[in-house]
């Protein structure tokens, strides 16, 4: 009888996930989005079928290998959602982002990522422009990212601070957002700033009927653009 080794299992799963994610990136770059989706779904299936994934979100004290599995799973789900989004398959994209969000929100799993957290909020906004329906999710996202930026892996991560600032703006916390974007300006580069402004302008367009949200987003854009040029 073979003894189960959690370390050997997570090593095997990490190799599979990394390989499938690289394949998915290559497919995406070649415009083969459906093939990218298949590669990511294969990776997710492998992770889901592992004993390490049993009751992953309910485990009181997840092991190191379980936390590593959670990171790979959240990353694959985020990529899957992004590829479904490229095909305008919004229900499938949102399902992936929401599943990934639950993992990233978990205090116990300590996943150093907020991609799903933010996209699970912004995708519905881009569809219906109803920010009031996302307030509770924004509060949870802010709490999760604030925990993450206290961790060594994300303390100097410009994208973590950008995600935090975006959520704070959408919730109307201008003081908090200003602090977060100050960190983005300290840690980022020209490409970072351009990407942040692009995201904020896209949100500005879909939320144009909400004076409070548009005012906050315009302020955020001004902070980043003026800081980047100084």
Secondary structure, DSSP 8 states (H G I E B T S, - for coil): -----HHHHHHHHHHHHHHHHHHHHHHHHTT-HHHHHHHHHHHHHHHHTSGGGTTTTT-SS--HHHHHHHHHHHHHHHHHHHHHHHTT-HHHHHHHHHHHHHHHH-TTT-----HHHHHHHHHHHHHH--GGGGHHHHHHHHHHHHHHTTSHHHHT-HHHHHHHHHHHHHHT-HHHHHHHHHHHHHH--HHHHHHHHHHHHHHHHHTTT-HHHHHHHHHHHHHHHHHHH-
